């Protein structure tokens, strides 16, 4: 017995001095070292997500465009990054994360009103949180440009991106991540399957239909990519940057981030191989465009699930997404006859839908906080439908208003000669 031990009068107080602080620390949250580590990870993740757009998307799209339009394509992405940065900081962040209605946030943080920049609700410096979220708005809007590339006015693109980022993207972000209608329903979207990919995919489809087809023909040779080296390098940068996208969405350097990184890698590889082998079997040849598109399809599909599934679920999600996105990008697009230049809908829209639905099937209760099955599948389906409706109607109205004012398309002569020389006074030699 301790009372019979000669030195108990000394040891007991010492034990209390050790154990009591440990109990207190366990309830006090992260240590200063953990906070610093989380902040460092989020700074890195923010840079990685921006890397996805410039240069990732820029090179991916630039390589897929024809030589006479490559600079125009790059300008859409680069200038769009600048435009959305401003709209997000001025009003977009407020709409997404300020208190408001279930469908639209308020203006409580308009022009950073009421923000201290010391600490966000996640325990990060507010500047890091705002910038990290800005990179998501940037890439979502930039991706849409791939649907109407090679025939739209540069001025129309800038106006569309500015309005769309505020009227469409920010409200969807509010509904899912800002405590709005879809958050209340219990939708699972860890890193942006709904907010980013279904959103930009539906916008891309609507834009392709409203703007219309490119002129000059419908064959692959007519619109053949001018530099597939750019495309595969761009896809590779997207793959690397996506770790910031998915693992960074944990908002901490923790086990969730580690799992998100692992499942992202697995799903991406599985989808790339799935697309490649399907194309190989059906078309007779595996292509660089195909394996690059498949990798991005896997990245898209695992995005909503990355914080909620284990590796086996990620493997299945990747395999399904690769085949599904190939089918919609190759078969459905051809059958329906719309000209989605770089398959924004086929990859991001379909990949996002596949990922959102399969998240409801393969989510792990200990990670997601909900049981997989029909109930959660129904919640995911509701989120998809609401996003399609909000985005589809909003995108259509914005494009129609622009078309009735300044016009959307360049002239036939400009399109034939190339947008680079006519709109920007520059050419690629």
ROLUM-270073 format. One record per residue (C-alpha): residue number from 1; residue in three letters; y, z, x. Coordinates in steps of 0.001 Angstrom, whole numbers, plus 500000, padded with zeros to 6 digits. Layout:
N
<atom i="NUM" aa="ALA" y="Y" z="Z" x="X"/>
...
***
This chain:
429
<atom i="1" aa="UNK" y="500000" z="500000" x="500000"/>
<atom i="2" aa="UNK" y="503516" z="499169" x="501149"/>
<atom i="3" aa="UNK" y="504732" z="502720" x="500490"/>
<atom i="4" aa="UNK" y="502270" z="504037" x="503041"/>
<atom i="5" aa="UNK" y="503546" z="501636" x="505715"/>
<atom i="6" aa="UNK" y="505765" z="503442" x="508164"/>
<atom i="7" aa="UNK" y="508447" z="500729" x="508337"/>
<atom i="8" aa="UNK" y="508561" z="499837" x="504640"/>
<atom i="9" aa="UNK" y="512047" z="501257" x="504259"/>
<atom i="10" aa="UNK" y="513273" z="498589" x="506632"/>
<atom i="11" aa="UNK" y="511053" z="495653" x="505667"/>
<atom i="12" aa="UNK" y="511607" z="495825" x="501913"/>
<atom i="13" aa="UNK" y="515376" z="495307" x="502119"/>
<atom i="14" aa="UNK" y="514831" z="492495" x="504604"/>
<atom i="15" aa="UNK" y="512418" z="490772" x="502225"/>
<atom i="16" aa="UNK" y="514920" z="491064" x="499414"/>
<atom i="17" aa="UNK" y="517638" z="489603" x="501606"/>
<atom i="18" aa="UNK" y="515418" z="486563" x="502294"/>
<atom i="19" aa="UNK" y="513932" z="485992" x="498853"/>
<atom i="20" aa="UNK" y="516998" z="486532" x="496673"/>
<atom i="21" aa="UNK" y="519116" z="483855" x="498366"/>
<atom i="22" aa="UNK" y="516200" z="481415" x="498137"/>
<atom i="23" aa="UNK" y="516029" z="481950" x="494395"/>
<atom i="24" aa="UNK" y="519774" z="481467" x="494080"/>
<atom i="25" aa="UNK" y="519759" z="478318" x="496181"/>
<atom i="26" aa="UNK" y="517002" z="476824" x="494041"/>
<atom i="27" aa="UNK" y="519327" z="476945" x="491054"/>
<atom i="28" aa="UNK" y="522466" z="475757" x="492796"/>
<atom i="29" aa="UNK" y="521567" z="472088" x="493127"/>
<atom i="30" aa="UNK" y="521744" z="469952" x="496237"/>
<atom i="31" aa="UNK" y="522810" z="471383" x="499548"/>
<atom i="32" aa="UNK" y="525814" z="469989" x="501469"/>
<atom i="33" aa="UNK" y="523365" z="468080" x="503652"/>
<atom i="34" aa="UNK" y="521658" z="466534" x="500623"/>
<atom i="35" aa="UNK" y="525004" z="465588" x="499106"/>
<atom i="36" aa="UNK" y="526034" z="463897" x="502350"/>
<atom i="37" aa="UNK" y="522701" z="462058" x="502498"/>
<atom i="38" aa="UNK" y="523025" z="460906" x="498892"/>
<atom i="39" aa="UNK" y="526555" z="459704" x="499534"/>
<atom i="40" aa="UNK" y="525452" z="457785" x="502628"/>
<atom i="41" aa="UNK" y="522652" z="456129" x="500663"/>
<atom i="42" aa="UNK" y="524990" z="455155" x="497844"/>
<atom i="43" aa="UNK" y="527557" z="453724" x="500269"/>
<atom i="44" aa="UNK" y="524742" z="451619" x="501760"/>
<atom i="45" aa="UNK" y="523418" z="450621" x="498323"/>
<atom i="46" aa="UNK" y="526875" z="449511" x="497224"/>
<atom i="47" aa="UNK" y="527156" z="447244" x="500246"/>
<atom i="48" aa="UNK" y="523660" z="445873" x="499587"/>
<atom i="49" aa="UNK" y="524471" z="444973" x="495973"/>
<atom i="50" aa="UNK" y="527683" z="443219" x="497022"/>
<atom i="51" aa="UNK" y="525590" z="441368" x="499624"/>
<atom i="52" aa="UNK" y="523521" z="440029" x="496727"/>
<atom i="53" aa="UNK" y="526539" z="438150" x="495361"/>
<atom i="54" aa="UNK" y="528378" z="437223" x="498537"/>
<atom i="55" aa="UNK" y="526580" z="435693" x="500323"/>
<atom i="56" aa="UNK" y="523280" z="435915" x="498370"/>
<atom i="57" aa="UNK" y="524030" z="434196" x="495049"/>
<atom i="58" aa="UNK" y="526635" z="431983" x="496739"/>
<atom i="59" aa="UNK" y="524074" z="430538" x="499165"/>
<atom i="60" aa="UNK" y="521290" z="430366" x="496569"/>
<atom i="61" aa="UNK" y="523444" z="428388" x="494148"/>
<atom i="62" aa="UNK" y="525231" z="426433" x="496878"/>
<atom i="63" aa="UNK" y="521934" z="425123" x="498195"/>
<atom i="64" aa="UNK" y="520779" z="424092" x="494716"/>
<atom i="65" aa="UNK" y="523944" z="422111" x="493957"/>
<atom i="66" aa="UNK" y="524609" z="418536" x="495022"/>
<atom i="67" aa="UNK" y="526570" z="417951" x="498200"/>
<atom i="68" aa="UNK" y="529744" z="416831" x="496411"/>
<atom i="69" aa="UNK" y="529837" z="420107" x="494430"/>
<atom i="70" aa="UNK" y="528693" z="422743" x="496901"/>
<atom i="71" aa="UNK" y="532188" z="424083" x="497644"/>
<atom i="72" aa="UNK" y="532978" z="424259" x="493946"/>
<atom i="73" aa="UNK" y="529814" z="426296" x="493402"/>
<atom i="74" aa="UNK" y="530677" z="428647" x="496252"/>
<atom i="75" aa="UNK" y="534209" z="429051" x="494876"/>
<atom i="76" aa="UNK" y="532880" z="430079" x="491485"/>
<atom i="77" aa="UNK" y="530940" z="432932" x="493077"/>
<atom i="78" aa="UNK" y="533548" z="433997" x="495638"/>
<atom i="79" aa="UNK" y="536581" z="433796" x="493355"/>
<atom i="80" aa="UNK" y="534566" z="435381" x="490549"/>
<atom i="81" aa="UNK" y="533888" z="438354" x="492806"/>
<atom i="82" aa="UNK" y="537646" z="438791" x="493229"/>
<atom i="83" aa="UNK" y="538446" z="438383" x="489516"/>
<atom i="84" aa="UNK" y="535801" z="440812" x="488255"/>
<atom i="85" aa="UNK" y="536714" z="443386" x="490881"/>
<atom i="86" aa="UNK" y="540201" z="443535" x="489362"/>
<atom i="87" aa="UNK" y="539142" z="443470" x="485704"/>
<atom i="88" aa="UNK" y="536536" z="446172" x="486345"/>
<atom i="89" aa="UNK" y="538926" z="448512" x="488124"/>
<atom i="90" aa="UNK" y="541784" z="447980" x="485651"/>
<atom i="91" aa="UNK" y="539865" z="448260" x="482372"/>
<atom i="92" aa="UNK" y="536155" z="447469" x="482636"/>
<atom i="93" aa="UNK" y="535069" z="450807" x="484102"/>
<atom i="94" aa="UNK" y="536999" z="452637" x="481400"/>
<atom i="95" aa="UNK" y="535377" z="450633" x="478602"/>
<atom i="96" aa="UNK" y="531933" z="451221" x="480080"/>
<atom i="97" aa="UNK" y="532138" z="454918" x="480894"/>
<atom i="98" aa="UNK" y="534959" z="456503" x="478891"/>
<atom i="99" aa="UNK" y="534324" z="458155" x="475528"/>
<atom i="100" aa="UNK" y="534677" z="455809" x="472573"/>
<atom i="101" aa="UNK" y="532512" z="454340" x="469849"/>
<atom i="102" aa="UNK" y="528750" z="453778" x="470209"/>
<atom i="103" aa="UNK" y="529470" z="450122" x="470988"/>
<atom i="104" aa="UNK" y="532712" z="450190" x="472945"/>
<atom i="105" aa="UNK" y="534116" z="452800" x="475291"/>
<atom i="106" aa="UNK" y="537692" z="453955" x="475270"/>
<atom i="107" aa="UNK" y="540722" z="453481" x="477490"/>
<atom i="108" aa="UNK" y="540723" z="457018" x="478819"/>
<atom i="109" aa="UNK" y="540373" z="455785" x="482385"/>
<atom i="110" aa="UNK" y="542546" z="452660" x="482046"/>
<atom i="111" aa="UNK" y="544095" z="451987" x="485467"/>
<atom i="112" aa="UNK" y="542146" z="455044" x="486719"/>
<atom i="113" aa="UNK" y="544036" z="457408" x="484441"/>
<atom i="114" aa="UNK" y="542689" z="460948" x="484670"/>
<atom i="115" aa="UNK" y="540373" z="460207" x="487621"/>
<atom i="116" aa="UNK" y="540559" z="462498" x="490649"/>
<atom i="117" aa="UNK" y="538349" z="460430" x="492989"/>
<atom i="118" aa="UNK" y="536879" z="463625" x="494380"/>
<atom i="119" aa="UNK" y="533634" z="463783" x="492490"/>
<atom i="120" aa="UNK" y="531919" z="461810" x="489718"/>
<atom i="121" aa="UNK" y="529533" z="463295" x="487146"/>
<atom i="122" aa="UNK" y="526675" z="462292" x="489467"/>
<atom i="123" aa="UNK" y="528042" z="464414" x="492296"/>
<atom i="124" aa="UNK" y="529232" z="461400" x="494281"/>
<atom i="125" aa="UNK" y="532805" z="460617" x="495298"/>
<atom i="126" aa="UNK" y="534389" z="458807" x="492364"/>
<atom i="127" aa="UNK" y="535340" z="455882" x="494585"/>
<atom i="128" aa="UNK" y="531689" z="455309" x="495441"/>
<atom i="129" aa="UNK" y="530621" z="455462" x="491795"/>
<atom i="130" aa="UNK" y="533328" z="453026" x="490657"/>
<atom i="131" aa="UNK" y="532604" z="450563" x="493464"/>
<atom i="132" aa="UNK" y="528828" z="450734" x="492993"/>
<atom i="133" aa="UNK" y="529187" z="450005" x="489288"/>
<atom i="134" aa="UNK" y="531692" z="447238" x="490074"/>
<atom i="135" aa="UNK" y="529096" z="445362" x="492131"/>
<atom i="136" aa="UNK" y="526848" z="445191" x="489048"/>
<atom i="137" aa="UNK" y="529635" z="443720" x="486925"/>
<atom i="138" aa="UNK" y="530396" z="441240" x="489726"/>
<atom i="139" aa="UNK" y="526882" z="439878" x="490150"/>
<atom i="140" aa="UNK" y="526233" z="439683" x="486398"/>
<atom i="141" aa="UNK" y="529275" z="437500" x="485874"/>
<atom i="142" aa="UNK" y="528653" z="435428" x="489005"/>
<atom i="143" aa="UNK" y="525099" z="434589" x="487930"/>
<atom i="144" aa="UNK" y="526365" z="432895" x="484760"/>
<atom i="145" aa="UNK" y="528129" z="430277" x="486884"/>
<atom i="146" aa="UNK" y="524745" z="428793" x="487724"/>
<atom i="147" aa="UNK" y="524303" z="427612" x="484147"/>
<atom i="148" aa="UNK" y="527360" z="425339" x="483951"/>
<atom i="149" aa="UNK" y="527708" z="424345" x="487599"/>
<atom i="150" aa="UNK" y="528871" z="420860" x="488589"/>
<atom i="151" aa="UNK" y="530860" z="419999" x="485467"/>
<atom i="152" aa="UNK" y="533275" z="422808" x="484517"/>
<atom i="153" aa="UNK" y="536940" z="423263" x="485389"/>
<atom i="154" aa="UNK" y="537681" z="425910" x="487979"/>
<atom i="155" aa="UNK" y="540519" z="427298" x="485857"/>
<atom i="156" aa="UNK" y="538187" z="427595" x="482864"/>
<atom i="157" aa="UNK" y="535639" z="429440" x="484998"/>
<atom i="158" aa="UNK" y="538166" z="432037" x="486147"/>
<atom i="159" aa="UNK" y="539441" z="432695" x="482620"/>
<atom i="160" aa="UNK" y="535901" z="432916" x="481263"/>
<atom i="161" aa="UNK" y="534822" z="435397" x="483942"/>
<atom i="162" aa="UNK" y="537849" z="437628" x="483411"/>
<atom i="163" aa="UNK" y="537439" z="437821" x="479634"/>
<atom i="164" aa="UNK" y="533628" z="437972" x="479601"/>
<atom i="165" aa="UNK" y="533449" z="440873" x="482046"/>
<atom i="166" aa="UNK" y="535655" z="442944" x="479717"/>
<atom i="167" aa="UNK" y="534547" z="441794" x="476261"/>
<atom i="168" aa="UNK" y="530811" z="441353" x="476830"/>
<atom i="169" aa="UNK" y="529604" z="443041" x="480014"/>
<atom i="170" aa="UNK" y="531513" z="446328" x="479853"/>
<atom i="171" aa="UNK" y="530500" z="447129" x="476223"/>
<atom i="172" aa="UNK" y="526824" z="446449" x="476970"/>
<atom i="173" aa="UNK" y="527085" z="448728" x="480011"/>
<atom i="174" aa="UNK" y="528613" z="451357" x="477729"/>
<atom i="175" aa="UNK" y="525833" z="451016" x="475175"/>
<atom i="176" aa="UNK" y="523099" z="451461" x="477785"/>
<atom i="177" aa="UNK" y="524551" z="453548" x="480638"/>
<atom i="178" aa="UNK" y="527699" z="455039" x="479117"/>
<atom i="179" aa="UNK" y="526051" z="457086" x="476400"/>
<atom i="180" aa="UNK" y="526491" z="454441" x="473684"/>
<atom i="181" aa="UNK" y="524281" z="453064" x="470937"/>
<atom i="182" aa="UNK" y="521302" z="451981" x="473057"/>
<atom i="183" aa="UNK" y="521327" z="455138" x="475149"/>
<atom i="184" aa="UNK" y="521158" z="457139" x="471916"/>
<atom i="185" aa="UNK" y="518171" z="455040" x="470805"/>
<atom i="186" aa="UNK" y="516380" z="455887" x="474064"/>
<atom i="187" aa="UNK" y="516229" z="452475" x="475733"/>
<atom i="188" aa="UNK" y="514794" z="452419" x="479240"/>
<atom i="189" aa="UNK" y="516876" z="450319" x="481623"/>
<atom i="190" aa="UNK" y="516868" z="451881" x="485050"/>
<atom i="191" aa="UNK" y="518897" z="449320" x="486994"/>
<atom i="192" aa="UNK" y="520057" z="446565" x="484647"/>
<atom i="193" aa="UNK" y="517298" z="444507" x="483049"/>
<atom i="194" aa="UNK" y="519289" z="444549" x="479811"/>
<atom i="195" aa="UNK" y="522821" z="445150" x="481074"/>
<atom i="196" aa="UNK" y="522673" z="442572" x="483856"/>
<atom i="197" aa="UNK" y="519870" z="440068" x="483412"/>
<atom i="198" aa="UNK" y="519337" z="439589" x="479688"/>
<atom i="199" aa="UNK" y="523105" z="439694" x="479380"/>
<atom i="200" aa="UNK" y="523797" z="436965" x="481948"/>
<atom i="201" aa="UNK" y="520709" z="434966" x="480912"/>
<atom i="202" aa="UNK" y="521796" z="434692" x="477276"/>
<atom i="203" aa="UNK" y="525360" z="433936" x="478373"/>
<atom i="204" aa="UNK" y="523986" z="431221" x="480641"/>
<atom i="205" aa="UNK" y="522003" z="429613" x="477829"/>
<atom i="206" aa="UNK" y="524984" z="429649" x="475470"/>
<atom i="207" aa="UNK" y="527242" z="428268" x="478204"/>
<atom i="208" aa="UNK" y="524816" z="425454" x="479024"/>
<atom i="209" aa="UNK" y="524697" z="424457" x="475358"/>
<atom i="210" aa="UNK" y="528457" z="424685" x="474764"/>
<atom i="211" aa="UNK" y="529553" z="422959" x="477975"/>
<atom i="212" aa="UNK" y="526877" z="420274" x="477636"/>
<atom i="213" aa="UNK" y="524738" z="418345" x="480052"/>
<atom i="214" aa="UNK" y="525804" z="416951" x="483385"/>
<atom i="215" aa="UNK" y="526321" z="413204" x="483334"/>
<atom i="216" aa="UNK" y="524364" z="410711" x="485367"/>
<atom i="217" aa="UNK" y="520771" z="411323" x="484436"/>
<atom i="218" aa="UNK" y="518100" z="413909" x="483790"/>
<atom i="219" aa="UNK" y="515650" z="413461" x="486637"/>
<atom i="220" aa="UNK" y="515063" z="415859" x="489503"/>
<atom i="221" aa="UNK" y="516214" z="413224" x="491981"/>
<atom i="222" aa="UNK" y="519519" z="412834" x="490179"/>
<atom i="223" aa="UNK" y="520360" z="416506" x="490600"/>
<atom i="224" aa="UNK" y="518305" z="417220" x="493715"/>
<atom i="225" aa="UNK" y="519434" z="420280" x="495726"/>
<atom i="226" aa="UNK" y="521424" z="419297" x="498781"/>
<atom i="227" aa="UNK" y="520225" z="422081" x="501114"/>
<atom i="228" aa="UNK" y="517123" z="424154" x="500411"/>
<atom i="229" aa="UNK" y="517645" z="426134" x="503618"/>
<atom i="230" aa="UNK" y="520717" z="427681" x="501971"/>
<atom i="231" aa="UNK" y="518644" z="428372" x="498870"/>
<atom i="232" aa="UNK" y="515808" z="430205" x="500627"/>
<atom i="233" aa="UNK" y="518269" z="432174" x="502784"/>
<atom i="234" aa="UNK" y="520208" z="433115" x="499638"/>
<atom i="235" aa="UNK" y="516996" z="434183" x="497891"/>
<atom i="236" aa="UNK" y="516043" z="436260" x="500932"/>
<atom i="237" aa="UNK" y="519413" z="438017" x="500900"/>
<atom i="238" aa="UNK" y="518959" z="438713" x="497196"/>
<atom i="239" aa="UNK" y="515543" z="440228" x="497897"/>
<atom i="240" aa="UNK" y="516913" z="442536" x="500606"/>
<atom i="241" aa="UNK" y="520012" z="443442" x="498615"/>
<atom i="242" aa="UNK" y="517933" z="444266" x="495552"/>
<atom i="243" aa="UNK" y="516759" z="447488" x="497178"/>
<atom i="244" aa="UNK" y="520335" z="448697" x="496788"/>
<atom i="245" aa="UNK" y="520289" z="447387" x="493217"/>
<atom i="246" aa="UNK" y="517107" z="449212" x="492143"/>
<atom i="247" aa="UNK" y="516611" z="452085" x="494572"/>
<atom i="248" aa="UNK" y="520362" z="452708" x="494597"/>
<atom i="249" aa="UNK" y="520276" z="453218" x="490828"/>
<atom i="250" aa="UNK" y="518573" z="456555" x="491463"/>
<atom i="251" aa="UNK" y="522062" z="457648" x="492607"/>
<atom i="252" aa="UNK" y="520416" z="459769" x="495280"/>
<atom i="253" aa="UNK" y="518206" z="459484" x="498355"/>
<atom i="254" aa="UNK" y="515175" z="460975" x="496604"/>
<atom i="255" aa="UNK" y="511604" z="460332" x="495437"/>
<atom i="256" aa="UNK" y="512795" z="458138" x="492567"/>
<atom i="257" aa="UNK" y="514622" z="455864" x="494998"/>
<atom i="258" aa="UNK" y="511530" z="455657" x="497187"/>
<atom i="259" aa="UNK" y="509293" z="454700" x="494280"/>
<atom i="260" aa="UNK" y="511848" z="452173" x="493037"/>
<atom i="261" aa="UNK" y="511874" z="450535" x="496458"/>
<atom i="262" aa="UNK" y="508082" z="450295" x="496571"/>
<atom i="263" aa="UNK" y="507622" z="448849" x="493084"/>
<atom i="264" aa="UNK" y="510458" z="446376" x="493684"/>
<atom i="265" aa="UNK" y="508672" z="445012" x="496750"/>
<atom i="266" aa="UNK" y="505336" z="444744" x="494947"/>
<atom i="267" aa="UNK" y="506679" z="443052" x="491812"/>
<atom i="268" aa="UNK" y="508732" z="440553" x="493819"/>
<atom i="269" aa="UNK" y="505810" z="439475" x="495975"/>
<atom i="270" aa="UNK" y="503510" z="439233" x="492943"/>
<atom i="271" aa="UNK" y="505957" z="437102" x="490952"/>
<atom i="272" aa="UNK" y="506661" z="434780" x="493892"/>
<atom i="273" aa="UNK" y="502931" z="434151" x="494306"/>
<atom i="274" aa="UNK" y="502396" z="433861" x="490550"/>
<atom i="275" aa="UNK" y="505088" z="431168" x="490181"/>
<atom i="276" aa="UNK" y="503871" z="429391" x="493338"/>
<atom i="277" aa="UNK" y="500226" z="429199" x="492260"/>
<atom i="278" aa="UNK" y="501039" z="428172" x="488679"/>
<atom i="279" aa="UNK" y="503292" z="425409" x="489995"/>
<atom i="280" aa="UNK" y="500664" z="424421" x="492574"/>
<atom i="281" aa="UNK" y="497964" z="424134" x="489902"/>
<atom i="282" aa="UNK" y="500120" z="422310" x="487334"/>
<atom i="283" aa="UNK" y="502290" z="420125" x="489574"/>
<atom i="284" aa="UNK" y="499993" z="419721" x="492574"/>
<atom i="285" aa="UNK" y="502444" z="421082" x="495182"/>
<atom i="286" aa="UNK" y="503929" z="424528" x="495909"/>
<atom i="287" aa="UNK" y="507690" z="424169" x="496441"/>
<atom i="288" aa="UNK" y="510348" z="426171" x="498253"/>
<atom i="289" aa="UNK" y="512474" z="426190" x="495092"/>
<atom i="290" aa="UNK" y="509478" z="427517" x="493196"/>
<atom i="291" aa="UNK" y="508582" z="430428" x="495437"/>
<atom i="292" aa="UNK" y="512265" z="431393" x="495727"/>
<atom i="293" aa="UNK" y="512668" z="431266" x="491953"/>
<atom i="294" aa="UNK" y="509484" z="433284" x="491524"/>
<atom i="295" aa="UNK" y="510698" z="435996" x="493872"/>
<atom i="296" aa="UNK" y="513938" z="436331" x="491929"/>
<atom i="297" aa="UNK" y="511984" z="436394" x="488656"/>
<atom i="298" aa="UNK" y="510023" z="439365" x="489993"/>
<atom i="299" aa="UNK" y="513176" z="441119" x="491134"/>
<atom i="300" aa="UNK" y="514691" z="440632" x="487697"/>
<atom i="301" aa="UNK" y="511624" z="441808" x="485780"/>
<atom i="302" aa="UNK" y="511112" z="444999" x="487767"/>
<atom i="303" aa="UNK" y="514788" z="445973" x="487497"/>
<atom i="304" aa="UNK" y="514594" z="447834" x="484147"/>
<atom i="305" aa="UNK" y="511260" z="449402" x="485100"/>
<atom i="306" aa="UNK" y="511859" z="450314" x="488740"/>
<atom i="307" aa="UNK" y="512543" z="454001" x="488110"/>
<atom i="308" aa="UNK" y="509880" z="454372" x="485431"/>
<atom i="309" aa="UNK" y="506640" z="452716" x="486616"/>
<atom i="310" aa="UNK" y="504063" z="453125" x="489348"/>
<atom i="311" aa="UNK" y="502796" z="450337" x="491662"/>
<atom i="312" aa="UNK" y="500004" z="449056" x="489410"/>
<atom i="313" aa="UNK" y="502466" z="448551" x="486546"/>
<atom i="314" aa="UNK" y="504818" z="446755" x="488936"/>
<atom i="315" aa="UNK" y="502026" z="444415" x="490021"/>
<atom i="316" aa="UNK" y="501311" z="443370" x="486435"/>
<atom i="317" aa="UNK" y="505016" z="443004" x="485618"/>
<atom i="318" aa="UNK" y="505472" z="440717" x="488622"/>
<atom i="319" aa="UNK" y="502459" z="438536" x="487830"/>
<atom i="320" aa="UNK" y="503511" z="438065" x="484201"/>
<atom i="321" aa="UNK" y="507167" z="437430" x="485053"/>
<atom i="322" aa="UNK" y="506425" z="434745" x="487633"/>
<atom i="323" aa="UNK" y="504312" z="432704" x="485212"/>
<atom i="324" aa="UNK" y="506610" z="433247" x="482220"/>
<atom i="325" aa="UNK" y="509777" z="432296" x="484096"/>
<atom i="326" aa="UNK" y="508128" z="429165" x="485518"/>
<atom i="327" aa="UNK" y="507115" z="428129" x="481996"/>
<atom i="328" aa="UNK" y="510598" z="428543" x="480556"/>
<atom i="329" aa="UNK" y="512369" z="426985" x="483554"/>
<atom i="330" aa="UNK" y="510051" z="423981" x="483755"/>
<atom i="331" aa="UNK" y="508421" z="423349" x="480387"/>
<atom i="332" aa="UNK" y="510683" z="424859" x="477726"/>
<atom i="333" aa="UNK" y="513929" z="423660" x="479316"/>
<atom i="334" aa="UNK" y="512597" z="420115" x="479561"/>
<atom i="335" aa="UNK" y="511267" z="420167" x="476003"/>
<atom i="336" aa="UNK" y="514517" z="421494" x="474516"/>
<atom i="337" aa="UNK" y="516721" z="419274" x="476661"/>
<atom i="338" aa="UNK" y="519440" z="421736" x="477634"/>
<atom i="339" aa="UNK" y="520978" z="421590" x="481111"/>
<atom i="340" aa="UNK" y="520922" z="425082" x="482582"/>
<atom i="341" aa="UNK" y="521764" z="423887" x="486084"/>
<atom i="342" aa="UNK" y="520112" z="426634" x="488135"/>
<atom i="343" aa="UNK" y="517846" z="428211" x="485493"/>
<atom i="344" aa="UNK" y="519927" z="431275" x="484690"/>
<atom i="345" aa="UNK" y="518235" z="431702" x="481329"/>
<atom i="346" aa="UNK" y="514762" z="430762" x="482530"/>
<atom i="347" aa="UNK" y="514814" z="433291" x="485386"/>
<atom i="348" aa="UNK" y="517248" z="436042" x="484432"/>
<atom i="349" aa="UNK" y="517070" z="435885" x="480640"/>
<atom i="350" aa="UNK" y="513286" z="435538" x="480380"/>
<atom i="351" aa="UNK" y="512624" z="437763" x="483398"/>
<atom i="352" aa="UNK" y="514852" z="440452" x="481906"/>
<atom i="353" aa="UNK" y="513119" z="440237" x="478516"/>
<atom i="354" aa="UNK" y="509649" z="440384" x="480095"/>
<atom i="355" aa="UNK" y="510675" z="443347" x="482234"/>
<atom i="356" aa="UNK" y="512313" z="445232" x="479365"/>
<atom i="357" aa="UNK" y="509268" z="444848" x="477107"/>
<atom i="358" aa="UNK" y="506708" z="445711" x="479782"/>
<atom i="359" aa="UNK" y="508737" z="448783" x="480743"/>
<atom i="360" aa="UNK" y="507882" z="450143" x="477304"/>
<atom i="361" aa="UNK" y="504174" z="449548" x="478000"/>
<atom i="362" aa="UNK" y="503840" z="450669" x="481626"/>
<atom i="363" aa="UNK" y="506409" z="453468" x="481868"/>
<atom i="364" aa="UNK" y="505041" z="456743" x="483210"/>
<atom i="365" aa="UNK" y="505968" z="459854" x="481175"/>
<atom i="366" aa="UNK" y="506687" z="462000" x="484223"/>
<atom i="367" aa="UNK" y="509203" z="459374" x="485410"/>
<atom i="368" aa="UNK" y="510592" z="458035" x="482145"/>
<atom i="369" aa="UNK" y="510490" z="461164" x="480005"/>
<atom i="370" aa="UNK" y="508876" z="459212" x="477157"/>
<atom i="371" aa="UNK" y="505387" z="458054" x="476265"/>
<atom i="372" aa="UNK" y="504498" z="454376" x="476676"/>
<atom i="373" aa="UNK" y="503347" z="452520" x="473596"/>
<atom i="374" aa="UNK" y="504492" z="450860" x="470410"/>
<atom i="375" aa="UNK" y="507307" z="453303" x="469686"/>
<atom i="376" aa="UNK" y="509006" z="452717" x="473041"/>
<atom i="377" aa="UNK" y="508212" z="449012" x="472843"/>
<atom i="378" aa="UNK" y="510119" z="448944" x="469551"/>
<atom i="379" aa="UNK" y="513103" z="450657" x="471180"/>
<atom i="380" aa="UNK" y="513056" z="448112" x="474006"/>
<atom i="381" aa="UNK" y="512850" z="445236" x="471526"/>
<atom i="382" aa="UNK" y="515805" z="446614" x="469575"/>
<atom i="383" aa="UNK" y="517838" z="446768" x="472792"/>
<atom i="384" aa="UNK" y="516959" z="443166" x="473579"/>
<atom i="385" aa="UNK" y="518013" z="441968" x="470118"/>
<atom i="386" aa="UNK" y="521315" z="443866" x="470206"/>
<atom i="387" aa="UNK" y="522112" z="442497" x="473668"/>
<atom i="388" aa="UNK" y="521261" z="438947" x="472599"/>
<atom i="389" aa="UNK" y="523459" z="439235" x="469531"/>
<atom i="390" aa="UNK" y="526455" z="440825" x="471249"/>
<atom i="391" aa="UNK" y="526288" z="438567" x="474284"/>
<atom i="392" aa="UNK" y="525478" z="435365" x="472424"/>
<atom i="393" aa="UNK" y="528291" z="435679" x="469884"/>
<atom i="394" aa="UNK" y="530813" z="436969" x="472427"/>
<atom i="395" aa="UNK" y="530061" z="434236" x="474952"/>
<atom i="396" aa="UNK" y="530224" z="431497" x="472323"/>
<atom i="397" aa="UNK" y="533614" z="432646" x="471012"/>
<atom i="398" aa="UNK" y="535121" z="432965" x="474501"/>
<atom i="399" aa="UNK" y="533966" z="429492" x="475539"/>
<atom i="400" aa="UNK" y="535159" z="427878" x="472313"/>
<atom i="401" aa="UNK" y="538625" z="429425" x="472617"/>
<atom i="402" aa="UNK" y="538915" z="428218" x="476216"/>
<atom i="403" aa="UNK" y="537736" z="424762" x="475213"/>
<atom i="404" aa="UNK" y="540332" z="424548" x="472435"/>
<atom i="405" aa="UNK" y="543146" z="425558" x="474783"/>
<atom i="406" aa="UNK" y="542751" z="424295" x="478340"/>
<atom i="407" aa="UNK" y="539365" z="422585" x="477965"/>
<atom i="408" aa="UNK" y="536059" z="423411" x="479647"/>
<atom i="409" aa="UNK" y="534878" z="420222" x="481323"/>
<atom i="410" aa="UNK" y="536281" z="418030" x="484021"/>
<atom i="411" aa="UNK" y="536646" z="414314" x="483310"/>
<atom i="412" aa="UNK" y="533744" z="411940" x="483779"/>
<atom i="413" aa="UNK" y="535493" z="410434" x="486801"/>
<atom i="414" aa="UNK" y="535919" z="413811" x="488477"/>
<atom i="415" aa="UNK" y="532318" z="414760" x="487761"/>
<atom i="416" aa="UNK" y="531052" z="411506" x="489254"/>
<atom i="417" aa="UNK" y="533188" z="411747" x="492401"/>
<atom i="418" aa="UNK" y="532514" z="415443" x="492846"/>
<atom i="419" aa="UNK" y="534354" z="418662" x="492053"/>
<atom i="420" aa="UNK" y="534924" z="419574" x="495697"/>
<atom i="421" aa="UNK" y="537351" z="416812" x="496573"/>
<atom i="422" aa="UNK" y="539005" z="416612" x="493159"/>
<atom i="423" aa="UNK" y="539463" z="420328" x="492368"/>
<atom i="424" aa="UNK" y="539706" z="421845" x="495845"/>
<atom i="425" aa="UNK" y="540732" z="418991" x="498123"/>
<atom i="426" aa="UNK" y="537835" z="419666" x="500483"/>
<atom i="427" aa="UNK" y="534465" z="418118" x="501268"/>
<atom i="428" aa="UNK" y="531311" z="419021" x="503133"/>
<atom i="429" aa="UNK" y="530571" z="416573" x="505933"/>
***
